Amino acid sequence: MPAETQSAEIRITDQKRAGSLESGLPPISRRHSVLFVVTGLAYLAVVLGILCDTALVDLDWWLQQLRPYYRWPELQPYLDIWVVAGQRGPTAIAASLWLGWRSYRLRSARPLLVMGMALLLLNVTVGGVKIVTGRLGPHYAHYVGSPELFSGGTIFPSGHTANAVVTWGVLAYLAATWRRTGAVLAGLTAASIGLTTVYLGTHWISDVFAGWAAGLLVLLALPLAEPALAAADARLTAIWQRTEPAARPVRLRPVPIKVPAPRPSSPRPSVPLQPVPVQAVPVQAMAQPVATQPVQARSTTPSRTVRLSRSERYSMVSSAPGSSSRTVRQPRSAASVRATSTGSPR
């Protein structure tokens, strides 16, 4: 895509957002707008099909003459209970209880405000069409093939079906997680409620078509009411915080701590101290300098062994200081004794 085309689309989007902000309405995506228009056209087509007595009225009578509650009577006890999931009173009370608990947790009235706005739009739109058309139900029809309009009835569009779409759809709309799963479950519930009313013979199939479209239009219109809901939520939150009692200071109570008592220690016997004898040293001995011998330098030359004769050893022993004047005779070896006896020179 060229850069000029992208810049032009961005400029158009910015202009749309600026226009929506100036008008006070939130920005709506293109898919949301297309779905809203398509649903509105489908709703208008159903209304015109009933008013103009088209083939849609023939479809109503064909399904009515089948009388499914006669063909499958074993399902009626269960479906009589299941259709309560589309009644406005029980479903609105149950949903409001859950949304009230969530509002208390979030400290915000937005969940209850969204449900209240959705029910208000449902009553105004669906209730107005019911009063204007005045259609009778299958059990009160006058003759076959008649659209049964303007006869004082209040069944077009189906209130059970529209209420099921709005109530369970709002719960999916307000869900924080699993929104797609909630939307699928809400759609299946609304579809089954509509078909249940056809089975029981309380509504025409065209009433169910109109109820689906009317409920979906209410859900698609909720984002347009978000600015008004946010303003109301801010006011209610301010009033709530103003009337909420201030938190009392928490007083800490002293906790007694058990300190173990000291154990009684056994008295130890006292040992008398004995004086240590000190040896007296004469002053002269303490003052006399210690004679130090000169340190002889260690020779680095290796020592050589000198062999001495017997006479030289004898003379060294006799001339040693401190020796007696007596001649010390050195013992002779066996070889020398043998030489003396034989007369050989030494």
CYANA upper distance limits for C-alpha pairs under 8 A (distance plus 0.5 A):
  1 MET  CA      5 THR  CA      7.29
  1 MET  CA      6 GLN  CA      7.49
  2 PRO  CA      6 GLN  CA      7.06
  3 ALA  CA      7 SER  CA      6.67
  4 GLU  CA      8 ALA  CA      6.66
  5 THR  CA      9 GLU  CA      6.76
  6 GLN  CA     10 ILE  CA      6.69
  7 SER  CA     11 ARG  CA      6.59
  8 ALA  CA     12 ILE  CA      6.73
  9 GLU  CA     13 THR  CA      6.65
 10 ILE  CA     14 ASP  CA      6.65
 11 ARG  CA     15 GLN  CA      6.72
 12 ILE  CA     16 LYS  CA      6.74
 13 THR  CA     17 ARG  CA      6.72
 14 ASP  CA     18 ALA  CA      6.57
 15 GLN  CA     19 GLY  CA      6.58
 16 LYS  CA     20 SER  CA      6.64
 16 LYS  CA     27 PRO  CA      8.41
 17 ARG  CA     21 LEU  CA      6.64
 17 ARG  CA     27 PRO  CA      6.52
 18 ALA  CA     22 GLU  CA      6.66
 19 GLY  CA     23 SER  CA      6.70
 20 SER  CA     24 GLY  CA      6.65
 20 SER  CA     25 LEU  CA      5.75
 20 SER  CA     26 PRO  CA      6.63
 20 SER  CA     27 PRO  CA      6.38
 21 LEU  CA     25 LEU  CA      6.56
 21 LEU  CA     26 PRO  CA      7.19
 21 LEU  CA     27 PRO  CA      8.13
 24 GLY  CA    227 PRO  CA      7.90
 25 LEU  CA    224 LEU  CA      6.59
 25 LEU  CA    225 ALA  CA      8.44
 25 LEU  CA    227 PRO  CA      7.51
 26 PRO  CA    223 PRO  CA      7.79
 26 PRO  CA    224 LEU  CA      6.81
 26 PRO  CA    226 GLU  CA      8.03
 26 PRO  CA    227 PRO  CA      7.77
 28 ILE  CA     32 HIS  CA      6.88
 28 ILE  CA     33 SER  CA      7.18
 29 SER  CA     33 SER  CA      6.84
 30 ARG  CA     34 VAL  CA      6.64
 31 ARG  CA     35 LEU  CA      6.58
 32 HIS  CA     36 PHE  CA      6.64
 32 HIS  CA    220 LEU  CA      7.98
 33 SER  CA     37 VAL  CA      6.74
 34 VAL  CA     38 VAL  CA      6.60
 35 LEU  CA     39 THR  CA      6.54
 36 PHE  CA     40 GLY  CA      6.65
 36 PHE  CA    217 LEU  CA      7.06
 36 PHE  CA    220 LEU  CA      6.79
 37 VAL  CA     41 LEU  CA      6.69
 38 VAL  CA     42 ALA  CA      6.71
 39 THR  CA     43 TYR  CA      6.69
 39 THR  CA    213 ALA  CA      6.41
 39 THR  CA    216 LEU  CA      7.80
 39 THR  CA    217 LEU  CA      7.14
 40 GLY  CA     44 LEU  CA      6.69
 40 GLY  CA    213 ALA  CA      7.70
 40 GLY  CA    217 LEU  CA      7.39
 41 LEU  CA     45 ALA  CA      6.55
 42 ALA  CA     46 VAL  CA      6.84
 42 ALA  CA    213 ALA  CA      7.44
 43 TYR  CA     47 VAL  CA      6.90
 43 TYR  CA    209 PHE  CA      8.32
 43 TYR  CA    210 ALA  CA      6.23
 43 TYR  CA    213 ALA  CA      5.92
 43 TYR  CA    214 ALA  CA      7.32
 44 LEU  CA     48 LEU  CA      6.63
 45 ALA  CA     49 GLY  CA      6.44
 46 VAL  CA     50 ILE  CA      6.85
 46 VAL  CA     56 LEU  CA      8.44
 46 VAL  CA    206 SER  CA      7.37
 46 VAL  CA    209 PHE  CA      7.72
 46 VAL  CA    210 ALA  CA      6.81
 47 VAL  CA     51 LEU  CA      6.71
 47 VAL  CA    210 ALA  CA      7.95
 48 LEU  CA     52 CYS  CA      6.36
 49 GLY  CA     53 ASP  CA      6.54
 49 GLY  CA     54 THR  CA      5.79
 49 GLY  CA     55 ALA  CA      8.06
 49 GLY  CA     56 LEU  CA      6.62
 49 GLY  CA     57 VAL  CA      8.06
 50 ILE  CA     54 THR  CA      7.04
 50 ILE  CA     56 LEU  CA      7.29
 50 ILE  CA     57 VAL  CA      6.80
 50 ILE  CA    147 PRO  CA      6.97
 50 ILE  CA    206 SER  CA      8.36
 51 LEU  CA    147 PRO  CA      8.25
 51 LEU  CA    149 LEU  CA      8.23
 53 ASP  CA     57 VAL  CA      6.44
 53 ASP  CA    146 SER  CA      8.40
 53 ASP  CA    147 PRO  CA      6.85
 54 THR  CA     58 ASP  CA      7.75
 55 ALA  CA     59 LEU  CA      6.83
 56 LEU  CA     60 ASP  CA      6.89
 56 LEU  CA    206 SER  CA      7.40
 57 VAL  CA     61 TRP  CA      6.98
 57 VAL  CA    145 GLY  CA      7.42
 57 VAL  CA    146 SER  CA      8.02
 57 VAL  CA    147 PRO  CA      6.56
 57 VAL  CA    206 SER  CA      8.12
 58 ASP  CA     62 TRP  CA      6.64
 58 ASP  CA    145 GLY  CA      6.90
 59 LEU  CA     63 LEU  CA      6.81
 59 LEU  CA    205 ILE  CA      8.16
 60 ASP  CA     64 GLN  CA      6.73
 60 ASP  CA    204 TRP  CA      5.95
 60 ASP  CA    205 ILE  CA      6.12
 60 ASP  CA    206 SER  CA      7.06
 61 TRP  CA     65 GLN  CA      6.60
 61 TRP  CA    144 VAL  CA      7.61
 61 TRP  CA    145 GLY  CA      6.93
 61 TRP  CA    204 TRP  CA      8.42
 62 TRP  CA     66 LEU  CA      7.12
 63 LEU  CA     67 ARG  CA      7.56
 63 LEU  CA    205 ILE  CA      8.21
 64 GLN  CA    138 PRO  CA      7.51
 64 GLN  CA    198 VAL  CA      8.47
 64 GLN  CA    201 GLY  CA      7.52
 64 GLN  CA    204 TRP  CA      7.94
 67 ARG  CA     71 ARG  CA      7.18
 67 ARG  CA    199 TYR  CA      7.91
 67 ARG  CA    201 GLY  CA      7.92
 68 PRO  CA     72 TRP  CA      6.47
 68 PRO  CA     73 PRO  CA      8.35
 68 PRO  CA    199 TYR  CA      6.00
 68 PRO  CA    200 LEU  CA      8.09
 69 TYR  CA     73 PRO  CA      5.77
 69 TYR  CA     75 LEU  CA      8.36
 69 TYR  CA     76 GLN  CA      7.18
 69 TYR  CA    199 TYR  CA      6.34
 69 TYR  CA    200 LEU  CA      6.47
 69 TYR  CA    201 GLY  CA      8.10
 72 TRP  CA     76 GLN  CA      8.11
 75 LEU  CA     79 LEU  CA      6.69
 76 GLN  CA     80 ASP  CA      6.41
 76 GLN  CA    200 LEU  CA      7.95
 77 PRO  CA     81 ILE  CA      7.26
 78 TYR  CA     82 TRP  CA      6.75
 79 LEU  CA     83 VAL  CA      6.45
 79 LEU  CA    196 THR  CA      6.94
 80 ASP  CA     84 VAL  CA      7.80
 80 ASP  CA    200 LEU  CA      8.49
 81 ILE  CA     85 ALA  CA      8.50
 82 TRP  CA    193 ILE  CA      7.99
 83 VAL  CA     87 GLN  CA      7.68
 83 VAL  CA    160 HIS  CA      8.32
 83 VAL  CA    193 ILE  CA      6.31
 83 VAL  CA    196 THR  CA      7.07
 83 VAL  CA    197 THR  CA      7.74
 84 VAL  CA     90 PRO  CA      7.85
 84 VAL  CA     91 THR  CA      8.47
 85 ALA  CA     90 PRO  CA      7.95
 85 ALA  CA     91 THR  CA      6.69
 85 ALA  CA    164 ALA  CA      7.46
 85 ALA  CA    193 ILE  CA      7.89
 86 GLY  CA     91 THR  CA      7.39
 86 GLY  CA    160 HIS  CA      5.04
 86 GLY  CA    161 THR  CA      6.75
 86 GLY  CA    163 ASN  CA      6.43
 86 GLY  CA    164 ALA  CA      5.19
 86 GLY  CA    190 ALA  CA      8.14
 86 GLY  CA    193 ILE  CA      6.75
 87 GLN  CA     91 THR  CA      6.77
 87 GLN  CA    159 GLY  CA      8.33
 87 GLN  CA    160 HIS  CA      5.92
 87 GLN  CA    163 ASN  CA      7.40
 87 GLN  CA    164 ALA  CA      8.02
 88 ARG  CA     92 ALA  CA      6.20
 88 ARG  CA    160 HIS  CA      7.68
 88 ARG  CA    163 ASN  CA      6.55
 88 ARG  CA    164 ALA  CA      8.49
 89 GLY  CA     93 ILE  CA      6.71
 90 PRO  CA     94 ALA  CA      6.71
 91 THR  CA     95 ALA  CA      6.52
 91 THR  CA    167 THR  CA      7.52
 92 ALA  CA     96 SER  CA      6.39
 92 ALA  CA    167 THR  CA      7.42
 93 ILE  CA     97 LEU  CA      6.72
 94 ALA  CA     98 TRP  CA      7.12
 95 ALA  CA     99 LEU  CA      6.61
 95 ALA  CA    167 THR  CA      7.87
 95 ALA  CA    171 LEU  CA      8.09
 96 SER  CA    100 GLY  CA      6.27
 96 SER  CA    112 LEU  CA      7.25
 96 SER  CA    115 MET  CA      8.09
 97 LEU  CA    101 TRP  CA      6.86
 98 TRP  CA    102 ARG  CA      6.85
 99 LEU  CA    103 SER  CA      6.54
 99 LEU  CA    111 PRO  CA      6.18
 99 LEU  CA    112 LEU  CA      6.41
100 GLY  CA    104 TYR  CA      6.76
100 GLY  CA    111 PRO  CA      7.93
100 GLY  CA    112 LEU  CA      6.87
101 TRP  CA    105 ARG  CA      6.85
102 ARG  CA    106 LEU  CA      6.62
102 ARG  CA    111 PRO  CA      7.86
103 SER  CA    107 ARG  CA      6.16
103 SER  CA    108 SER  CA      5.57
103 SER  CA    109 ALA  CA      5.83
103 SER  CA    110 ARG  CA      7.52
103 SER  CA    111 PRO  CA      6.65
103 SER  CA    112 LEU  CA      7.60
104 TYR  CA    108 SER  CA      7.31
104 TYR  CA    109 ALA  CA      8.38
107 ARG  CA    237 THR  CA      7.80
108 SER  CA    233 ASP  CA      7.16
108 SER  CA    237 THR  CA      6.77
109 ALA  CA    113 LEU  CA      6.62
109 ALA  CA    233 ASP  CA      6.09
109 ALA  CA    236 LEU  CA      7.55
109 ALA  CA    237 THR  CA      7.67
110 ARG  CA    114 VAL  CA      6.52
110 ARG  CA    229 LEU  CA      7.36
110 ARG  CA    230 ALA  CA      7.76
110 ARG  CA    233 ASP  CA      6.29
111 PRO  CA    115 MET  CA      6.90
111 PRO  CA    174 LEU  CA      7.34
112 LEU  CA    116 GLY  CA      6.55
113 LEU  CA    117 MET  CA      6.53
113 LEU  CA    229 LEU  CA      7.04
113 LEU  CA    233 ASP  CA      8.14
114 VAL  CA    118 ALA  CA      6.63
114 VAL  CA    170 VAL  CA      8.12
114 VAL  CA    222 LEU  CA      8.11
114 VAL  CA    229 LEU  CA      7.67
115 MET  CA    119 LEU  CA      6.70
115 MET  CA    167 THR  CA      8.12
115 MET  CA    170 VAL  CA      7.09
116 GLY  CA    120 LEU  CA      6.59
117 MET  CA    121 LEU  CA      6.71
117 MET  CA    222 LEU  CA      8.31
118 ALA  CA    122 LEU  CA      6.63
118 ALA  CA    166 VAL  CA      7.35
118 ALA  CA    170 VAL  CA      8.18
118 ALA  CA    218 VAL  CA      6.94
118 ALA  CA    219 LEU  CA      7.68
118 ALA  CA    222 LEU  CA      7.49
119 LEU  CA    123 ASN  CA      6.60
119 LEU  CA    166 VAL  CA      8.02
119 LEU  CA    167 THR  CA      8.47
120 LEU  CA    124 VAL  CA      6.72
121 LEU  CA    125 THR  CA      6.53
121 LEU  CA    218 VAL  CA      6.91
122 LEU  CA    126 VAL  CA      6.16
122 LEU  CA    127 GLY  CA      7.93
122 LEU  CA    162 ALA  CA      8.16
122 LEU  CA    163 ASN  CA      7.98
122 LEU  CA    166 VAL  CA      8.21
122 LEU  CA    214 ALA  CA      8.23
122 LEU  CA    215 GLY  CA      7.51
122 LEU  CA    218 VAL  CA      6.99
123 ASN  CA    127 GLY  CA      5.58
123 ASN  CA    128 GLY  CA      8.13
124 VAL  CA    128 GLY  CA      6.25
125 THR  CA    129 VAL  CA      6.92
125 THR  CA    214 ALA  CA      8.13
126 VAL  CA    130 LYS  CA      6.68
126 VAL  CA    157 PRO  CA      7.10
126 VAL  CA    159 GLY  CA      7.72
126 VAL  CA    162 ALA  CA      8.46
126 VAL  CA    211 GLY  CA      8.49
126 VAL  CA    214 ALA  CA      7.36
127 GLY  CA    131 ILE  CA      6.83
128 GLY  CA    132 VAL  CA      6.76
129 VAL  CA    133 THR  CA      6.53
129 VAL  CA    156 PHE  CA      7.63
129 VAL  CA    157 PRO  CA      7.73
130 LYS  CA    134 GLY  CA      6.34
130 LYS  CA    135 ARG  CA      7.92
130 LYS  CA    153 GLY  CA      8.16
130 LYS  CA    154 THR  CA      5.45
130 LYS  CA    155 ILE  CA      6.84
130 LYS  CA    156 PHE  CA      5.80
130 LYS  CA    157 PRO  CA      6.92
131 ILE  CA    152 GLY  CA      8.32
131 ILE  CA    153 GLY  CA      8.29
131 ILE  CA    154 THR  CA      6.83
132 VAL  CA    150 PHE  CA      7.99
133 THR  CA    149 LEU  CA      6.31
133 THR  CA    150 PHE  CA      5.94
133 THR  CA    153 GLY  CA      8.40
133 THR  CA    154 THR  CA      8.30
133 THR  CA    156 PHE  CA      7.53
134 GLY  CA    149 LEU  CA      6.09
134 GLY  CA    150 PHE  CA      4.88
134 GLY  CA    151 SER  CA      5.86
134 GLY  CA    152 GLY  CA      5.05
134 GLY  CA    153 GLY  CA      4.80
134 GLY  CA    154 THR  CA      5.89
134 GLY  CA    155 ILE  CA      7.99
134 GLY  CA    156 PHE  CA      7.91
135 ARG  CA    147 PRO  CA      8.06
135 ARG  CA    148 GLU  CA      5.80
135 ARG  CA    149 LEU  CA      4.77
135 ARG  CA    150 PHE  CA      6.27
135 ARG  CA    151 SER  CA      6.36
135 ARG  CA    152 GLY  CA      7.01
135 ARG  CA    153 GLY  CA      4.98
135 ARG  CA    154 THR  CA      6.35
135 ARG  CA    155 ILE  CA      6.48
135 ARG  CA    156 PHE  CA      6.50
136 LEU  CA    140 TYR  CA      6.55
136 LEU  CA    141 ALA  CA      6.79
136 LEU  CA    148 GLU  CA      5.98
136 LEU  CA    149 LEU  CA      7.27
136 LEU  CA    151 SER  CA      6.91
136 LEU  CA    152 GLY  CA      7.53
136 LEU  CA    153 GLY  CA      4.86
136 LEU  CA    154 THR  CA      7.16
136 LEU  CA    155 ILE  CA      6.83
137 GLY  CA    141 ALA  CA      6.80
137 GLY  CA    148 GLU  CA      8.35
137 GLY  CA    153 GLY  CA      7.73
137 GLY  CA    155 ILE  CA      6.75
137 GLY  CA    201 GLY  CA      8.48
137 GLY  CA    202 THR  CA      6.58
137 GLY  CA    203 HIS  CA      6.24
137 GLY  CA    204 TRP  CA      7.44
138 PRO  CA    201 GLY  CA      6.71
138 PRO  CA    202 THR  CA      6.89
138 PRO  CA    203 HIS  CA      6.94
138 PRO  CA    204 TRP  CA      7.14
139 HIS  CA    201 GLY  CA      7.38
139 HIS  CA    202 THR  CA      7.50
141 ALA  CA    146 SER  CA      8.16
141 ALA  CA    148 GLU  CA      6.93
142 HIS  CA    146 SER  CA      7.97
142 HIS  CA    148 GLU  CA      7.93
149 LEU  CA    153 GLY  CA      8.32
155 ILE  CA    159 GLY  CA      7.68
155 ILE  CA    203 HIS  CA      7.27
155 ILE  CA    207 ASP  CA      7.51
156 PHE  CA    207 ASP  CA      5.59
156 PHE  CA    210 ALA  CA      7.89
156 PHE  CA    211 GLY  CA      8.37
157 PRO  CA    162 ALA  CA      8.31
157 PRO  CA    206 SER  CA      8.30
157 PRO  CA    207 ASP  CA      5.03
157 PRO  CA    208 VAL  CA      7.13
157 PRO  CA    209 PHE  CA      8.29
157 PRO  CA    210 ALA  CA      5.60
157 PRO  CA    211 GLY  CA      5.47
157 PRO  CA    214 ALA  CA      8.37
158 SER  CA    162 ALA  CA      6.78
158 SER  CA    194 GLY  CA      8.30
158 SER  CA    203 HIS  CA      7.32
158 SER  CA    207 ASP  CA      5.44
158 SER  CA    208 VAL  CA      5.89
158 SER  CA    210 ALA  CA      7.40
158 SER  CA    211 GLY  CA      5.34
159 GLY  CA    163 ASN  CA      6.33
159 GLY  CA    211 GLY  CA      6.98
160 HIS  CA    164 ALA  CA      6.62
160 HIS  CA    193 ILE  CA      7.60
160 HIS  CA    194 GLY  CA      7.66
160 HIS  CA    211 GLY  CA      8.29
161 THR  CA    165 VAL  CA      6.83
161 THR  CA    190 ALA  CA      6.42
161 THR  CA    191 ALA  CA      8.10
161 THR  CA    193 ILE  CA      6.49
161 THR  CA    194 GLY  CA      5.53
161 THR  CA    208 VAL  CA      6.74
161 THR  CA    211 GLY  CA      5.72
161 THR  CA    212 TRP  CA      6.68
161 THR  CA    215 GLY  CA      8.22
162 ALA  CA    166 VAL  CA      6.75
162 ALA  CA    190 ALA  CA      8.26
162 ALA  CA    211 GLY  CA      4.90
162 ALA  CA    212 TRP  CA      6.09
162 ALA  CA    213 ALA  CA      8.23
162 ALA  CA    214 ALA  CA      6.64
162 ALA  CA    215 GLY  CA      4.94
162 ALA  CA    216 LEU  CA      8.38
163 ASN  CA    167 THR  CA      6.37
163 ASN  CA    215 GLY  CA      7.22
164 ALA  CA    168 TRP  CA      6.45
164 ALA  CA    169 GLY  CA      8.23
164 ALA  CA    186 ALA  CA      8.30
164 ALA  CA    189 THR  CA      7.57
164 ALA  CA    190 ALA  CA      5.55
164 ALA  CA    193 ILE  CA      7.70
164 ALA  CA    215 GLY  CA      8.42
165 VAL  CA    169 GLY  CA      6.02
165 VAL  CA    186 ALA  CA      7.24
165 VAL  CA    187 GLY  CA      7.38
165 VAL  CA    189 THR  CA      8.37
165 VAL  CA    190 ALA  CA      5.68
165 VAL  CA    212 TRP  CA      7.24
165 VAL  CA    215 GLY  CA      5.76
165 VAL  CA    216 LEU  CA      7.16
166 VAL  CA    170 VAL  CA      6.37
166 VAL  CA    215 GLY  CA      5.83
166 VAL  CA    216 LEU  CA      7.63
166 VAL  CA    218 VAL  CA      7.48
166 VAL  CA    219 LEU  CA      6.88
167 THR  CA    171 LEU  CA      7.12
168 TRP  CA    172 ALA  CA      6.96
168 TRP  CA    186 ALA  CA      5.57
168 TRP  CA    189 THR  CA      8.39
168 TRP  CA    190 ALA  CA      8.48
169 GLY  CA    173 TYR  CA      6.55
169 GLY  CA    182 GLY  CA      8.40
169 GLY  CA    183 ALA  CA      6.90
169 GLY  CA    186 ALA  CA      6.05
169 GLY  CA    187 GLY  CA      8.08
169 GLY  CA    219 LEU  CA      7.52
170 VAL  CA    174 LEU  CA      6.62
170 VAL  CA    219 LEU  CA      7.67
171 LEU  CA    175 ALA  CA      6.60
171 LEU  CA    182 GLY  CA      8.13
172 ALA  CA    179 ARG  CA      6.06
172 ALA  CA    180 ARG  CA      8.21
172 ALA  CA    182 GLY  CA      5.29
172 ALA  CA    183 ALA  CA      5.86
172 ALA  CA    186 ALA  CA      7.67
173 TYR  CA    179 ARG  CA      7.43
173 TYR  CA    183 ALA  CA      8.15
175 ALA  CA    179 ARG  CA      6.19
175 ALA  CA    182 GLY  CA      8.16
178 TRP  CA    182 GLY  CA      6.66
179 ARG  CA    183 ALA  CA      6.58
180 ARG  CA    184 VAL  CA      6.73
181 THR  CA    185 LEU  CA      6.73
182 GLY  CA    186 ALA  CA      6.54
183 ALA  CA    187 GLY  CA      6.64
184 VAL  CA    188 LEU  CA      6.74
185 LEU  CA    189 THR  CA      6.62
186 ALA  CA    190 ALA  CA      6.67
187 GLY  CA    191 ALA  CA      6.62
188 LEU  CA    192 SER  CA      6.62
189 THR  CA    193 ILE  CA      6.65
190 ALA  CA    194 GLY  CA      6.77
190 ALA  CA    212 TRP  CA      8.14
191 ALA  CA    195 LEU  CA      6.86
191 ALA  CA    212 TRP  CA      8.49
192 SER  CA    196 THR  CA      6.49
193 ILE  CA    197 THR  CA      6.95
194 GLY  CA    198 VAL  CA      7.20
194 GLY  CA    208 VAL  CA      5.94
195 LEU  CA    199 TYR  CA      6.77
195 LEU  CA    205 ILE  CA      8.44
195 LEU  CA    208 VAL  CA      8.07
196 THR  CA    200 LEU  CA      6.71
197 THR  CA    201 GLY  CA      6.67
197 THR  CA    202 THR  CA      5.99
197 THR  CA    203 HIS  CA      6.16
198 VAL  CA    202 THR  CA      6.79
198 VAL  CA    203 HIS  CA      5.86
198 VAL  CA    204 TRP  CA      6.62
198 VAL  CA    205 ILE  CA      6.76
198 VAL  CA    208 VAL  CA      8.45
203 HIS  CA    207 ASP  CA      6.59
203 HIS  CA    208 VAL  CA      7.63
204 TRP  CA    208 VAL  CA      7.26
205 ILE  CA    209 PHE  CA      6.91
206 SER  CA    210 ALA  CA      6.73
207 ASP  CA    211 GLY  CA      6.61
208 VAL  CA    212 TRP  CA      6.70
209 PHE  CA    213 ALA  CA      6.91
210 ALA  CA    214 ALA  CA      6.50
211 GLY  CA    215 GLY  CA      6.56
212 TRP  CA    216 LEU  CA      6.68
213 ALA  CA    217 LEU  CA      6.66
214 ALA  CA    218 VAL  CA      6.97
215 GLY  CA    219 LEU  CA      6.99
216 LEU  CA    220 LEU  CA      6.68
217 LEU  CA    221 ALA  CA      6.61
218 VAL  CA    222 LEU  CA      6.99
221 ALA  CA    225 ALA  CA      7.55
222 LEU  CA    226 GLU  CA      7.21
225 ALA  CA    229 LEU  CA      6.73
226 GLU  CA    230 ALA  CA      6.44
227 PRO  CA    231 ALA  CA      6.78
228 ALA  CA    232 ALA  CA      6.75
229 LEU  CA    233 ASP  CA      6.47
230 ALA  CA    234 ALA  CA      6.67
231 ALA  CA    235 ARG  CA      6.92
232 ALA  CA    236 LEU  CA      6.69
233 ASP  CA    237 THR  CA      6.46
234 ALA  CA    238 ALA  CA      6.68
235 ARG  CA    239 ILE  CA      6.82
236 LEU  CA    240 TRP  CA      6.50
237 THR  CA    241 GLN  CA      6.60
238 ALA  CA    242 ARG  CA      6.61
239 ILE  CA    243 THR  CA      6.68
240 TRP  CA    244 GLU  CA      6.42
281 VAL  CA    285 ALA  CA      7.58
281 VAL  CA    286 MET  CA      7.57
282 PRO  CA    286 MET  CA      6.99
283 VAL  CA    287 ALA  CA      6.60
284 GLN  CA    288 GLN  CA      6.39
308 LEU  CA    312 GLU  CA      6.57
308 LEU  CA    313 ARG  CA      6.93
309 SER  CA    313 ARG  CA      6.82
310 ARG  CA    314 TYR  CA      6.63
311 SER  CA    315 SER  CA      6.66
312 GLU  CA    316 MET  CA      6.73
313 ARG  CA    317 VAL  CA      6.82
314 TYR  CA    318 SER  CA      6.75
314 TYR  CA    328 VAL  CA      8.43
314 TYR  CA    329 ARG  CA      8.28
314 TYR  CA    330 GLN  CA      7.88
315 SER  CA    319 SER  CA      6.50
316 MET  CA    320 ALA  CA      6.57
317 VAL  CA    323 SER  CA      8.37
317 VAL  CA    328 VAL  CA      8.31
318 SER  CA    323 SER  CA      7.32
318 SER  CA    324 SER  CA      8.44
318 SER  CA    325 SER  CA      8.12
318 SER  CA    327 THR  CA      7.21
318 SER  CA    328 VAL  CA      7.57
319 SER  CA    323 SER  CA      7.86
332 ARG  CA    336 SER  CA      6.78
332 ARG  CA    337 VAL  CA      7.31
333 SER  CA    337 VAL  CA      7.07
334 ALA  CA    338 ARG  CA      6.73
335 ALA  CA    339 ALA  CA      6.80
336 SER  CA    340 THR  CA      6.80
336 SER  CA    346 ARG  CA      7.85
337 VAL  CA    341 SER  CA      6.83
338 ARG  CA    342 THR  CA      6.91
339 ALA  CA    343 GLY  CA      6.58
339 ALA  CA    344 SER  CA      5.77
339 ALA  CA    345 PRO  CA      7.61
339 ALA  CA    346 ARG  CA      7.51
340 THR  CA    344 SER  CA      6.81
340 THR  CA    345 PRO  CA      8.09
340 THR  CA    346 ARG  CA      8.28
